[in-house]
Amino acid sequence: MATKHAALHALIEPVVAAMGFELWGIDHLSQGKHSRLVIYIERESGVSVEDCADISRQVSAVMDVEDPIPGEYRLEVSSPGMARPLYTLDQFTRYQGHHVALKLRVAFDGRRKYQGLLAGVEGDEVLLQMDGEEYCFPIEGIDSAHVVPQFDD
C-alpha cells in the first residue's frame, strides 16, 4: 500500500507544485469497487474554492491519462483546514506545541489512540506529552494523526 501511495504522490505532487501550491498530503480510501482520493493542498496566502477546482481539473486530466487507480473513484481537493492531518516529520515539527490526536497501527500499552501536546520530533519519532508523561512514537507506527484545534473561552 505504501508503494501505491508513493506512486500517487509522485504523480500528483508536480502538478500541484507547478500551480504554486504545496501538496500537504493524500488520502486514498478504498470503499469496495469505489474509492475516494482526497488531495490536501496548502499555500501561505491560503486556499480558495477556485484553487481547489483548478487543481482538481489539472490532477483529473493527469489521472485520466496515467490511470493509477483501478475502477471508479471520487476525486476531492481541499485545504487541510484547522484539524489538519499530519503525514510527515516536517509537518509534525511545524505543529510542535499544538494538541494532536494519533492513531497507531499497532496498540501500545493496550491502546491505539492517543491525544496530547506535540512536544516535537527526535530522529524518526514523534514526541507526545499527555498526563504528565512523554511518549515516543516512530512515525512508521502512526496510522493517522491530526491537529486538534484549541479554542480559548
Beta strands, then each sheet from edge to edge (+ up, - down):
strand 1: 22-31
strand 2: 34-42
strand 3: 72-78
strand 4: 99-108
strand 5: 111-122
strand 6: 125-130
strand 7: 133-138
strand 8: 142-147
sheet 1: 1+ 2- 3-
sheet 2: 7+ 6- 5+ 4- 8+
end
